[in-house]
């Protein structure tokens, strides 16, 4: 039996699961879930080692997917941001009958750059790993600053997110290190063509972690998926362009209800 993760559920309607990214927790969705809960039953989770699930410690990639599936609604639309997009994608591949629609936000099936594929340079990931060991809070803050880059209200956005995220327990350091390893190692590029449910991929054109080139390369890997690009957004379009983000998400969900 897997130890329960911390979940929050609000609203009523069809089920929608929101999965946060590296270094964050479910509170990152606060504004988004408040608005979405007027139309859906919204479920936000703190992944193992993060927020109110911090004491569960580190879990590897497959274990994280299993833990979320163990408590998620029997059937729901799944939306994953950044690292959460990898988890949502893997859940959709593992248990397609549980995932009615898949939405990934500022995510990639392969985060790490390699020849012919854009992404985060391995050196940047290893620097993050080293910085984590020396100054944990600063590393998470730097990562947040990266996320909102390019947003017209960057300072204000970061302030709000920090307040929400830091209102919950700090993440487990080992979980953060494992998360970085997942970003460095996992490659779902070949698998994504097997996804059978409607898929929507959302990107920020100014994203430094998931370059816009990835969005175009994914058109070839997933020709039947929908693609939405937020022109002025960086790595967190749901923070910097919240209303536009919700509008696009609702349009996609309604089209494929």
Helices and strands as residue ranges (DSSP letters): E 6-10, E 15-19, G 26-29, H 30-36, E 41-46, G 51-56, H 61-71, E 76-81, H 83-94, G 96-98, E 99-105, H 122-134, H 136-148, H 154-165, H 173-185, G 191-194, E 198-204, H 212-221, E 226-230, H 237-240, H 242-255
